[in-house]
């Protein structure tokens, strides 16, 4: 099942969200980020 043309699976969508959270944390200069989810 495709989520959309660029994201082939729900797992891939969650991985992309994870990477975006990490990038936002780096951009804000945070030293620690807690990410909770059930797929990773």
The 8 nearest C-alpha neighbors of each residue, nearest first, counted from 0:
[[1, 8, 2, 7, 9, 3, 6, 4],
 [0, 2, 7, 3, 8, 6, 4, 9],
 [1, 3, 6, 7, 8, 9, 0, 4],
 [2, 4, 1, 6, 5, 7, 8, 0],
 [3, 5, 6, 7, 1, 2, 8, 0],
 [4, 6, 3, 7, 2, 1, 8, 12],
 [7, 5, 3, 2, 4, 8, 12, 11],
 [6, 8, 1, 2, 5, 3, 11, 4],
 [9, 7, 11, 10, 1, 2, 6, 0],
 [8, 10, 12, 11, 13, 2, 7, 6],
 [9, 11, 13, 8, 12, 14, 38, 39],
 [12, 10, 14, 8, 9, 13, 15, 6],
 [13, 11, 9, 15, 10, 14, 6, 16],
 [12, 14, 16, 10, 15, 11, 17, 9],
 [13, 15, 17, 11, 16, 12, 10, 18],
 [14, 16, 18, 12, 17, 13, 11, 19],
 [15, 17, 13, 19, 14, 18, 20, 12],
 [18, 16, 14, 20, 15, 19, 13, 21],
 [19, 17, 21, 15, 20, 16, 22, 14],
 [18, 20, 22, 16, 21, 17, 23, 15],
 [21, 19, 23, 17, 22, 18, 24, 16],
 [20, 22, 24, 18, 19, 23, 25, 17],
 [21, 23, 19, 25, 24, 20, 26, 18],
 [24, 22, 26, 20, 25, 21, 27, 19],
 [25, 23, 21, 29, 27, 22, 26, 20],
 [24, 26, 28, 22, 27, 23, 29, 21],
 [25, 27, 23, 28, 24, 22, 29, 21],
 [28, 26, 24, 25, 29, 23, 22, 30],
 [29, 27, 25, 26, 24, 30, 23, 31],
 [30, 28, 24, 27, 31, 25, 32, 26],
 [29, 31, 28, 32, 24, 25, 27, 33],
 [32, 30, 29, 33, 24, 28, 25, 21],
 [31, 33, 34, 24, 30, 29, 21, 20],
 [34, 32, 35, 31, 21, 20, 24, 36],
 [35, 33, 32, 36, 17, 20, 21, 39],
 [36, 34, 33, 37, 39, 38, 17, 32],
 [37, 35, 38, 39, 34, 13, 17, 33],
 [36, 38, 39, 35, 13, 34, 10, 14],
 [37, 39, 36, 10, 13, 14, 9, 35],
 [38, 37, 36, 14, 13, 10, 35, 17]]
